[in-house]
Amino acid sequence: MCKKPDLRVTLGDMELQNPVLTASGTFGYAREFEGLVDLNRLGAIIVKGLALRPTKGNPPPRIVETPCGMLNAIGLENVGIDAFTDQKLPFLKTLAPPIFANIYGTCIEDYAELAARLEALEGIAGVEINISCPNVKAGGIAFGADADAAYQVVKAVRAKTRKHLIVKLSPNVTDIARIARSAEAAGADSLSLINTITGMAIDLETRRPKIANITGGLSGPAIKPVALRMVWQVVQATQIPVIGIGGIMTADDALEFLVAGASAVQIGTANFINPQVTTDIIDGIELFLAQRKIAKLADLIGTLETKPSGPLE
Ligand SMILES: Cc1cc2nc3c(=O)[nH]c(=O)nc-3n(C[C@H](O)[C@H](O)[C@H](O)COP(=O)(O)O)c2cc1C
């Protein structure tokens, strides 16, 4: 009997049993998926974005389906760090995969305080910071849309945590490589991208926006080519591990990101269609490697060939 392919990947000094992670906001606090998918098979689990205080989010409607994707304006509804610690973490601690807390704030101090609170918590392997949020003190421009603001927020969080620090980048920028380099210079251990792309949908009968917030974040297969392009650019521009996110529905989608140089991937919108999609993707990656007699997934990462394949006729 042939040996199974080795799916292990590394994020800096952290080893994951496979490269398939859950994307924040699409997997609750993991317990919601208990009984639907084998949580212990995941590479790592990233939970819903946490704030210092509980947040109700935006009024409905706040989700609408669009061709090949969805728009959401949930508004970062979450239970807050206290309830997370008391009510959600005990279950998460029983699981084998590393747990990452995703955090956000509206000022640098919020991010720093959240990071300090998480640093003290057993059972949290790392922190993913969502910098797609408006910086209230800087007129509401998202931290992730400005290289300087990105640097400042990452530096403040870095000062408060020794845990693995993932910085999650916003795609709503003209030069993603510049923001990525800022996050790296400020001390990020790895980068994840992309968050949702700002979009809009209109109901022609009522001539009203289809979501109450007017604009929302586009996710799903519609954004995969943009995500893949940005991941590839960031891989070229930085030295730290990159985690690919955006429209991954199948093992082939995930493999494209890995070949482009991502060390791991996160699965978001696909969880709403098939709650077992993460383990299906793990199985699909294993099958792909076995069929091609590739012993180690790590050998496939970053093997994209961009030189022309030969003279044109
Ligand atoms: C309903 C919903 C809620 C989300 N909530 C968060 C969040 O709390 N924090 C965050 O960093 N990203 C959040 N995201 C973004 C996803 O983690 C992911 O970056 C994005 O959806 C692109 O991946 P996908 O196309 O696989 O969904 C959310 C996405 C969706 C669809």
The ligand as an ORCA input file, in Angstrom:
! r2SCAN-3c Opt
* xyz 0 1
  C     -20.895     36.711      6.084
  C     -19.439     37.056      6.132
  C     -18.875     37.528      7.326
  C     -17.505     37.859      7.381
  N     -16.969     38.299      8.566
  C     -15.635     38.568      8.653
  C     -15.032     38.959      9.890
  O     -15.684     39.036     10.944
  N     -13.703     39.251      9.890
  C     -12.927     39.151      8.765
  O     -11.715     39.404      8.822
  N     -13.456     38.743      7.579
  C     -14.781     38.459      7.501
  N     -15.326     38.033      6.313
  C     -14.456     37.877      5.126
  C     -14.044     36.413      4.896
  O     -13.305     35.916      5.998
  C     -13.222     36.257      3.590
  O     -12.061     37.048      3.670
  C     -14.012     36.661      2.350
  O     -15.365     36.270      2.445
  C     -13.421     36.107      1.052
  O     -13.387     34.706      1.052
  P     -14.552     33.778      0.370
  O     -14.727     34.284     -1.030
  O     -14.019     32.392      0.462
  O     -15.777     33.987      1.195
  C     -16.691     37.707      6.228
  C     -17.264     37.224      5.037
  C     -18.604     36.894      4.974
  C     -19.176     36.364      3.683
*
